[in-house]
């Protein structure tokens, strides 16, 4: 890129494309600040399989070495300085929107936001690892990138049907958003007990008590001087990126970068990858969106959950058409940024239910393959759904007048 292109890029507000490096991925070294807290080590944790590449240096090296993608960006740096990569597959040569979705959706035609002509294919954004302690969707994303790049994932398995579906979209993948939390967390939580999972995820106060899942949400950011361990849930500044969703006061570079991605590339649908301590599921969508989006997202979540059941990954079929929730989180503001349908996938971290005192024991310990399998199942169904009927009816073809 010469100086003129560089200045034009800045003038257009366009993110600068990165040159695909020619160096061996193994040579990659990223200089980051040291963690304030020691990474959590869990006694007796089994050795991870070779395909479970979820450490920051492995994720960054994979992204740096990706060559099949049409575009690659470091969308932000984490507080510790890790580069957060987005890889783009498909045609991303469209000029930036001339208006934002808020104005454009109310203007004379949706094309003022979408471009004229709009992108030939719908745009899908999949990101994983917003909570760094939850490595399962990161493992799925990393294996998907490897399949997109080489035809096979790190197990040597092909994903022909899914890759063909992805090819019918403009597809953006961010394999790990919260690399700070990932770097602080164990490679996996396979077979560990519930309280340990809570400690690893949301951390512990100085008196040793658990911060807890809901407890962690009492703070934004988590007061790092009061904890003995912050968990891999927040970034290194203590922010839970999933709840960085107060318009006018977005606090993290990571959330801003995802919102910018959605807006800039006119994203039509989002899958936000997480894990929890139950059998995998796509969560019931939030009611805080357009009525059409809520109905559609609910139907897609039903379809994905039926497919998770059909794949043998969950014992009981989930009830359909569940009542949308009142949740406000990153999905809410992503939907505002580009009008997108947004859904959260929760993989399991280990068992089909937590091993808590007084409750029935878990009946199933998932294998590592099974832990990340919902990523492939859900992406397949989600993408199929958007081809059967476009995700969004963005507006009229014709100019409406004044
Ligand atoms: Zn999560």
Boltz pocket constraint, residues with backbone or C-beta under 6 A from the ligand:
constraints:
  - pocket:
      binder: B
      contacts: [[A, 130], [A, 131], [A, 134], [A, 273], [A, 274], [A, 275]]
      max_distance: 6.0
